[in-house]
Amino acid sequence: MIAQTPSPPYYAVIFTNLRSEIEEGYEEMALEMVLLAKLQPGYLGHESVREGLGITISYWESLADIHKWKSHADHMLAQKYGQEKWYTSYKTRIARVERDYGMNL
C-alpha cells in the first residue's frame, strides 16, 4: 500500500537491510514496531517491501519526531535485536521530501 502523506515538506526515514537466517521473534517484533510507530507523534505513514533486500520507508513531520522514535525504549530494543541477530547488514538514510506527485486509480 502506498502511504498517503501530506503536502511536503516532511521527512522520510529509509531503512534498507539484508536479513540473517534467524527468524525467531522477527515477525512479531516487526508487527509490534509498526503498531507502535503509528502511535508516535509526527508519524505520517510507511511503506515496506522485501524480496531479498528489505526496504522500509517511514514518513515523519519533523526531525525531532524521528529522533523521538529512534530513542523510544521499545524501538531501541528492536534495533538491538536487529543488530545482534536479524540483520547481516543495514543502512538508514534520512531525507527531507521537498516534492511529491503521483497517480491513484
C-alpha contacts under 8 A as a table, 3 or more apart, distances in Angstrom:
res1	aa1	res2	aa2	distance
1	M	47	E	6.73
2	I	46	H	7.81
2	I	47	E	6.26
3	A	44	L	7.89
3	A	45	G	5.35
3	A	46	H	5.67
3	A	47	E	6.22
4	Q	44	L	7.75
4	Q	45	G	6.90
5	T	44	L	6.06
5	T	45	G	6.82
5	T	59	Y	7.51
6	P	10	Y	7.92
6	P	44	L	7.81
7	S	10	Y	7.82
7	S	99	R	7.88
7	S	100	D	7.62
8	P	97	V	6.10
8	P	98	E	5.53
8	P	99	R	5.81
8	P	100	D	7.05
9	P	96	R	6.75
9	P	97	V	5.40
9	P	98	E	5.06
9	P	99	R	7.08
10	Y	59	Y	7.10
10	Y	60	W	6.01
10	Y	61	E	5.00
10	Y	62	S	6.45
10	Y	96	R	5.88
10	Y	97	V	5.36
10	Y	98	E	7.33
11	Y	59	Y	5.57
11	Y	60	W	5.04
11	Y	61	E	6.12
11	Y	62	S	6.29
11	Y	63	L	7.14
11	Y	94	I	7.05
11	Y	95	A	5.66
11	Y	96	R	4.43
11	Y	97	V	5.50
12	A	57	I	6.31
12	A	58	S	5.65
12	A	59	Y	4.55
12	A	60	W	6.30
12	A	94	I	5.71
12	A	95	A	5.24
12	A	96	R	6.28
12	A	97	V	6.72
13	V	57	I	5.46
13	V	58	S	5.21
13	V	59	Y	6.36
13	V	60	W	7.84
13	V	66	I	7.90
13	V	92	T	6.86
13	V	93	R	5.74
13	V	94	I	4.56
13	V	95	A	6.57
14	I	55	I	7.01
14	I	56	T	5.95
14	I	57	I	4.48
14	I	58	S	6.71
14	I	92	T	5.58
14	I	93	R	5.01
14	I	94	I	6.21
14	I	95	A	7.95
15	F	54	G	7.94
15	F	55	I	5.66
15	F	56	T	5.16
15	F	57	I	6.17
15	F	90	Y	7.13
15	F	91	K	5.89
15	F	92	T	4.54
15	F	93	R	6.54
16	T	53	L	7.17
16	T	54	G	5.60
16	T	55	I	4.49
16	T	56	T	6.55
16	T	90	Y	5.51
16	T	91	K	5.28
16	T	92	T	6.40
17	N	53	L	6.02
17	N	54	G	5.07
17	N	55	I	6.49
17	N	87	Y	6.66
17	N	88	T	7.73
17	N	89	S	5.74
17	N	90	Y	4.07
17	N	91	K	6.43
18	L	52	G	6.91
18	L	53	L	5.40
18	L	54	G	6.21
18	L	87	Y	5.63
18	L	88	T	5.70
18	L	89	S	5.42
18	L	90	Y	6.30
19	R	22	I	7.92
19	R	52	G	7.84
19	R	53	L	7.81
19	R	54	G	7.78
19	R	86	W	5.66
19	R	87	Y	4.29
19	R	88	T	5.69
19	R	89	S	7.37
20	S	23	E	7.92
20	S	85	K	6.87
20	S	86	W	5.20
20	S	87	Y	4.98
20	S	88	T	5.30
21	E	86	W	7.41
22	I	85	K	6.45
22	I	86	W	5.84
23	E	26	Y	5.56
23	E	27	E	7.61
23	E	86	W	7.14
24	E	27	E	7.95
25	G	28	E	5.49
25	G	29	M	6.13
26	Y	29	M	5.23
26	Y	30	A	6.03
26	Y	86	W	7.02
27	E	30	A	5.07
27	E	31	L	6.19
28	E	31	L	5.28
28	E	32	E	6.16
29	M	32	E	4.95
29	M	33	M	6.08
29	M	78	A	6.83
30	A	33	M	5.17
30	A	34	V	6.37
31	L	34	V	5.20
31	L	35	L	6.33
32	E	35	L	5.21
32	E	36	L	6.06
33	M	36	L	4.99
33	M	37	A	5.85
33	M	75	H	6.77
33	M	78	A	7.86
34	V	37	A	5.17
34	V	38	K	6.31
35	L	38	K	5.37
35	L	39	L	6.92
36	L	39	L	5.32
36	L	40	Q	6.83
37	A	40	Q	5.27
37	A	43	Y	6.71
37	A	69	W	7.32
38	K	43	Y	6.05
38	K	44	L	7.86
38	K	45	G	7.31
39	L	43	Y	7.43
40	Q	43	Y	5.72
40	Q	65	D	7.90
40	Q	69	W	7.06
41	P	65	D	6.46
42	G	60	W	5.28
42	G	61	E	4.82
42	G	62	S	6.74
42	G	65	D	5.52
42	G	66	I	8.00
43	Y	58	S	7.76
43	Y	59	Y	6.23
43	Y	60	W	4.80
43	Y	61	E	6.65
43	Y	65	D	7.53
44	L	58	S	7.48
44	L	59	Y	5.09
44	L	60	W	5.27
44	L	61	E	6.87
45	G	58	S	5.87
45	G	59	Y	5.38
45	G	60	W	7.54
46	H	56	T	7.04
46	H	57	I	5.45
46	H	58	S	4.12
46	H	59	Y	5.93
47	E	56	T	5.66
47	E	57	I	5.29
47	E	58	S	6.52
48	S	54	G	7.44
48	S	55	I	5.65
48	S	56	T	4.15
48	S	57	I	6.33
49	V	54	G	5.75
49	V	55	I	5.47
49	V	56	T	6.49
50	R	53	L	5.61
50	R	54	G	4.18
50	R	55	I	6.39
51	E	54	G	6.48
60	W	63	L	7.56
60	W	65	D	6.63
60	W	66	I	6.55
61	E	65	D	6.76
62	S	65	D	5.22
62	S	66	I	6.56
63	L	66	I	5.01
63	L	67	H	6.21
64	A	67	H	5.06
64	A	68	K	6.24
65	D	68	K	5.13
65	D	69	W	6.27
66	I	69	W	5.14
66	I	70	K	6.18
67	H	70	K	5.09
67	H	71	S	6.14
68	K	71	S	5.07
68	K	72	H	6.09
69	W	72	H	5.14
69	W	75	H	7.10
70	K	75	H	6.47
70	K	76	M	6.72
71	S	75	H	7.03
71	S	76	M	6.24
72	H	75	H	5.23
72	H	76	M	6.04
73	A	76	M	5.05
73	A	77	L	6.39
74	D	77	L	5.13
74	D	78	A	6.44
75	H	78	A	5.01
75	H	79	Q	6.18
76	M	79	Q	4.97
76	M	80	K	6.20
77	L	80	K	5.03
77	L	81	Y	6.33
78	A	81	Y	5.20
78	A	82	G	6.06
79	Q	82	G	4.98
79	Q	83	Q	6.22
80	K	83	Q	5.23
80	K	84	E	6.14
81	Y	84	E	5.00
81	Y	85	K	5.71
81	Y	86	W	6.55
82	G	85	K	5.56
82	G	86	W	4.56
82	G	87	Y	5.45
83	Q	86	W	6.61
83	Q	87	Y	6.01
83	Q	88	T	7.76
84	E	87	Y	7.51
85	K	88	T	7.82
87	Y	90	Y	6.80
97	V	100	D	7.29
